[in-house]
């Protein structure tokens, strides 16, 4: 695996390998010394053209935990603000000889375009409304940690599916791992023909009790050029998931950022049924696994030593 661009470019065996690797890195994060020397001497560039808290910090910390050097670039405040093109920005960053470039971009296909310009491995951290593969992988990892397996589980994805790259990646990943997926939301926020991906479509929460897992999405108003619902209050009345709508056995997930009181009630966020904090924790281990698999091709044991291991005299550290 040279790049991670989309879930549909992986098979179940590759996903299983990544998740097994993430398990070993989850153990590393519980150590007193939380770093391994696996990527020492290599450089990872994170290039974010859209705002991000969880994904950008998670990839940066993952690279540092693997002992890589990290160059973090945000579009705001960089030469991008002065009109520099994506290609010119990437050519500038290539002077650092990066082993991997992690990119988030508002246009679908931007990450794939990068693979034609650089020799580095490229990780798609979100491209427009297209894909967000690392989010899907960490969500599968989180659910397996709680449920053991996704085989035969019923997962509802509720909310703004139309504008959600997370929804597209998760439908593919959950289905590949054996789950039954239902998407739910107003007709205006459900993509036409999405049934072709193998999911079912609902336009109300009437049968929500069928779900083992309820995966909530926020209204992505930054991607909306017009009104897709009569009002936010009306949307919340019809589609907000709160403790009154949630059964005691059901689990709740959300990719963040969360809009409390709109798609999800505060009572649910702070309940024991919420896996939102677990998703953030899982993100670090999974993104360590992604960088490891891309940059070492699985060729060494990532967790048997620490950066404090002595370096023989006369050899570079």
C-alpha positions as CSV (number, residue, x, y, z in Angstrom):
1,X,0.0,0.0,0.0
2,X,1.6,3.2,-1.2
3,X,-1.2,5.7,-0.5
4,X,-4.4,5.9,1.5
5,X,-6.9,7.8,-0.7
6,X,-10.3,6.0,-0.3
7,X,-11.9,3.1,1.5
8,X,-12.9,1.4,-1.7
9,X,-9.3,1.0,-2.6
10,X,-8.8,-1.4,0.4
11,X,-10.1,-4.9,0.9
12,X,-11.2,-6.5,4.1
13,X,-7.9,-8.2,4.7
14,X,-6.0,-4.8,4.4
15,X,-8.5,-3.2,6.9
16,X,-8.0,-6.1,9.3
17,X,-4.2,-5.7,9.0
18,X,-4.4,-2.0,9.8
19,X,-6.7,-2.6,12.8
20,X,-4.4,-5.3,14.2
21,X,-1.5,-2.9,13.8
22,X,-3.5,-0.2,15.6
23,X,-4.1,-2.6,18.5
24,X,-0.3,-2.8,19.0
25,X,0.0,1.0,18.9
26,X,-2.9,1.4,21.4
27,X,-0.7,-0.6,23.8
28,X,2.2,1.8,23.1
29,X,0.0,4.8,24.1
30,X,-0.6,3.2,27.5
31,X,3.2,3.0,28.2
32,X,5.0,5.5,30.4
33,X,7.2,6.2,27.3
34,X,4.8,6.6,24.5
35,X,7.2,6.8,21.5
36,X,8.8,4.2,19.3
37,X,11.7,4.9,16.9
38,X,10.0,3.4,13.8
39,X,10.0,6.5,11.6
40,X,13.1,8.2,13.1
41,X,14.8,10.2,10.3
42,X,11.7,10.5,8.1
43,X,9.5,13.6,7.6
44,X,5.7,13.8,7.6
45,X,4.0,16.9,6.2
46,X,0.5,17.7,7.2
47,X,-1.2,20.1,4.7
48,X,-4.6,21.4,5.7
49,X,-6.7,23.7,3.5
50,X,-9.7,23.3,5.7
51,X,-10.2,23.8,9.5
52,X,-9.5,20.8,11.6
53,X,-8.9,20.0,15.2
54,X,-9.2,16.2,15.6
55,X,-7.7,15.0,12.4
56,X,-4.8,17.4,12.1
57,X,-3.7,17.1,15.8
58,X,-4.2,13.3,15.6
59,X,-1.9,12.9,12.5
60,X,0.7,15.2,13.9
61,X,0.8,13.4,17.3
62,X,0.8,10.0,15.5
63,X,3.9,11.0,13.5
64,X,5.7,12.3,16.5
65,X,4.9,9.2,18.5
66,X,6.6,7.3,15.7
67,X,9.6,9.6,16.1
68,X,9.1,11.3,12.6
69,X,9.9,14.9,12.0
70,X,6.7,16.9,11.4
71,X,6.0,19.9,9.2
72,X,2.5,21.3,9.7
73,X,1.1,23.7,7.2
74,X,-2.3,25.4,7.4
75,X,-3.6,27.3,4.4
76,X,-4.6,30.2,6.6
77,X,-1.5,32.4,7.2
78,X,0.6,30.6,4.6
79,X,1.5,31.4,1.0
80,X,-1.9,29.9,-0.1
81,X,-3.4,33.1,1.2
82,X,-1.3,34.9,-1.4
83,X,-2.6,32.9,-4.2
84,X,-0.1,30.1,-4.4
85,X,-1.4,27.0,-6.2
86,X,-1.6,23.6,-4.7
87,X,1.0,22.3,-7.0
88,X,3.4,25.0,-6.2
89,X,2.9,24.6,-2.5
90,X,3.5,20.9,-2.8
91,X,6.6,21.4,-4.8
92,X,7.9,23.8,-2.1
93,X,7.2,21.2,0.6
94,X,8.9,18.5,-1.5
95,X,12.2,20.2,-0.9
96,X,12.0,18.8,2.7
97,X,12.0,15.2,1.1
98,X,8.8,14.1,3.0
99,X,8.1,10.4,3.3
100,X,4.4,11.2,3.6
101,X,2.0,14.1,3.0
102,X,-1.3,14.2,4.8
103,X,-3.7,16.5,3.0
104,X,-7.2,17.9,3.6
105,X,-8.6,19.9,0.8
106,X,-12.1,21.3,-0.1
107,X,-12.0,19.8,-3.6
108,X,-12.7,16.1,-4.3
109,X,-9.7,14.4,-6.0
110,X,-7.0,16.7,-4.6
111,X,-5.3,13.9,-2.7
112,X,-5.2,11.7,-5.8
113,X,-3.8,14.6,-7.8
114,X,-0.9,14.9,-5.3
115,X,0.2,11.3,-6.1
116,X,1.0,12.4,-9.6
117,X,3.3,15.3,-8.4
118,X,5.3,13.7,-5.5
119,X,7.1,10.5,-4.7
120,X,5.9,10.6,-1.1
121,X,3.0,8.5,0.2
122,X,-0.2,10.5,0.3
123,X,-2.9,10.2,3.0
124,X,-6.3,11.7,2.2
125,X,-7.5,13.4,5.4
126,X,-10.7,14.6,3.7
127,X,-11.3,15.8,0.1
128,X,-14.4,17.8,-0.3
129,X,-17.6,15.7,0.0
130,X,-15.7,12.6,-1.3
131,X,-13.8,10.5,1.2
132,X,-12.3,10.5,4.7
133,X,-10.8,7.0,5.0
134,X,-8.9,7.4,8.3
135,X,-12.1,8.4,10.0
136,X,-13.8,5.3,8.8
137,X,-11.0,3.1,9.9
138,X,-10.9,4.6,13.4
139,X,-14.7,4.2,13.6
140,X,-14.5,0.5,12.8
141,X,-11.6,0.2,15.3
142,X,-13.7,1.9,18.0
143,X,-16.8,-0.3,17.4
144,X,-14.7,-3.5,17.3
145,X,-13.3,-2.5,20.7
146,X,-16.8,-2.2,22.1
147,X,-18.8,-4.9,20.1
148,X,-16.1,-7.3,19.1
149,X,-17.3,-7.6,15.5
150,X,-19.4,-5.6,13.1
151,X,-20.8,-8.7,11.5
152,X,-24.6,-8.6,11.4
153,X,-24.8,-5.3,13.3
154,X,-27.3,-2.7,12.3
155,X,-25.8,0.8,12.0
156,X,-27.8,3.9,11.3
157,X,-26.1,7.0,9.9
158,X,-28.3,10.0,10.6
159,X,-28.1,13.6,9.4
160,X,-26.5,15.5,6.5
161,X,-25.4,12.5,4.4
162,X,-25.4,14.6,1.2
163,X,-22.4,16.8,2.2
164,X,-20.6,14.2,4.4
165,X,-17.4,12.6,3.2
166,X,-17.4,10.7,6.5
167,X,-20.8,9.1,5.6
168,X,-19.4,7.9,2.2
169,X,-16.3,6.3,3.7
170,X,-18.2,4.8,6.6
171,X,-20.9,3.2,4.5
172,X,-18.2,1.4,2.5
173,X,-16.1,0.4,5.6
174,X,-19.1,-0.7,7.8
175,X,-20.6,-2.7,4.9
176,X,-17.2,-4.3,4.1
177,X,-16.9,-5.4,7.7
178,X,-20.3,-7.1,7.6
179,X,-22.7,-4.5,9.1
180,X,-26.1,-3.5,7.7
181,X,-26.1,0.2,7.1
182,X,-29.2,2.5,7.0
183,X,-28.9,6.2,6.2
184,X,-31.5,8.6,7.6
185,X,-32.3,12.2,7.1
186,X,-34.5,14.7,5.2
187,X,-34.9,13.8,1.5
188,X,-32.9,17.0,0.6
189,X,-29.9,15.7,2.6
190,X,-29.8,12.1,1.2
191,X,-27.9,11.7,-2.1
192,X,-29.8,10.3,-5.0
193,X,-29.0,6.7,-5.8
194,X,-27.1,6.1,-2.6
195,X,-29.0,2.7,-2.3
196,X,-26.5,1.5,-4.9
197,X,-23.8,1.4,-2.2
198,X,-25.8,-1.3,-0.4
199,X,-27.4,0.8,2.3
200,X,-31.1,1.4,3.1
201,X,-32.7,4.8,3.2
202,X,-35.1,6.2,5.8
203,X,-36.6,9.7,6.1
204,X,-37.7,9.5,9.7
205,X,-36.5,8.1,13.0
206,X,-39.6,6.0,13.5
207,X,-37.6,2.7,13.4
208,X,-34.5,3.9,15.1
209,X,-34.9,1.2,17.8
210,X,-33.6,-1.3,15.1
211,X,-30.1,0.2,15.3
212,X,-27.3,-1.2,17.4
213,X,-25.3,1.9,16.6
214,X,-26.5,5.4,15.8
215,X,-23.9,7.5,13.9
216,X,-24.8,11.2,13.9
217,X,-23.6,13.8,11.4
218,X,-23.7,17.5,11.8
219,X,-25.3,19.9,9.4
220,X,-22.4,21.1,7.2
221,X,-23.7,24.6,6.6
222,X,-20.3,25.6,5.2
223,X,-20.9,23.4,2.2
224,X,-24.5,24.5,1.6
225,X,-25.2,27.1,-1.0
226,X,-28.9,27.1,-0.2
227,X,-31.4,26.1,2.5
228,X,-31.8,22.3,2.6
229,X,-34.2,22.3,5.6
230,X,-37.0,24.7,6.6
231,X,-35.0,25.6,9.8
232,X,-32.5,24.3,12.2
233,X,-35.2,24.1,14.9
234,X,-37.4,22.0,12.7
235,X,-34.5,19.7,11.8
236,X,-33.7,19.2,15.5
237,X,-37.3,18.4,16.2
238,X,-37.4,15.7,13.6
239,X,-33.9,14.2,13.7
240,X,-32.1,15.1,16.9
241,X,-31.2,12.0,18.8
242,X,-31.6,12.4,22.6
243,X,-32.2,10.2,25.5
244,X,-35.9,10.0,24.8
245,X,-35.2,8.5,21.3
246,X,-32.3,6.2,22.4
247,X,-32.7,2.8,23.9
248,X,-30.5,1.6,26.7
249,X,-28.5,-0.9,24.5
250,X,-27.8,1.5,21.7
251,X,-24.4,3.1,21.1
252,X,-23.9,6.6,19.7
253,X,-21.0,8.0,17.6
254,X,-20.2,11.3,16.0
255,X,-17.1,12.4,14.0
256,X,-17.1,15.9,15.5
257,X,-17.3,18.8,15.8
258,X,-20.6,18.3,17.6
259,X,-23.4,20.8,17.5
260,X,-25.1,20.2,20.9
261,X,-28.8,20.5,20.8
262,X,-29.1,20.2,17.0
263,X,-28.2,16.7,15.8
264,X,-27.6,15.3,19.3
265,X,-28.7,16.1,22.8
266,X,-26.3,16.9,25.5
267,X,-27.8,14.1,27.6
268,X,-26.6,11.6,25.0
269,X,-23.1,13.1,24.5
270,X,-22.4,12.8,28.2
271,X,-23.9,9.4,28.7
272,X,-22.1,6.0,28.9
273,X,-23.7,5.1,25.5
274,X,-21.5,7.7,23.8
275,X,-18.4,6.5,22.0
276,X,-17.3,10.0,20.9
277,X,-14.4,10.3,23.3
278,X,-13.4,6.7,22.4
279,X,-13.3,7.7,18.7
280,X,-10.8,10.5,19.5
281,X,-8.6,8.1,21.4
282,X,-8.8,5.5,18.7
283,X,-7.8,8.0,16.1
284,X,-4.3,8.3,17.4
285,X,-3.6,4.5,17.3
286,X,-5.2,4.1,13.9
287,X,-3.3,7.0,12.4
288,X,-0.1,5.6,13.8
289,X,-0.9,2.3,12.1
290,X,-1.6,4.1,8.8
291,X,1.7,5.9,8.8
292,X,3.5,2.7,9.8
293,X,2.0,0.6,7.1
294,X,2.6,3.2,4.4
295,X,6.1,4.1,5.3
296,X,7.6,0.7,6.4
297,X,5.3,-1.6,4.3
298,X,5.0,-3.6,7.5
299,X,8.6,-4.6,7.4
300,X,9.6,-4.2,11.0
301,X,8.2,-4.6,14.5
302,X,7.0,-1.2,15.6
303,X,6.7,-1.7,19.3
304,X,9.7,-3.7,20.6
305,X,11.9,-0.8,21.3
306,X,11.8,2.9,22.4
307,X,13.7,6.0,21.3
308,X,15.8,5.7,24.5
309,X,17.5,2.5,23.1
310,X,21.3,3.2,23.0
311,X,22.9,4.1,19.7
312,X,26.3,2.6,19.1
313,X,29.2,5.1,19.3
314,X,30.1,6.4,15.9
315,X,26.7,5.7,14.4
316,X,24.2,8.5,13.7
317,X,21.3,8.8,16.2
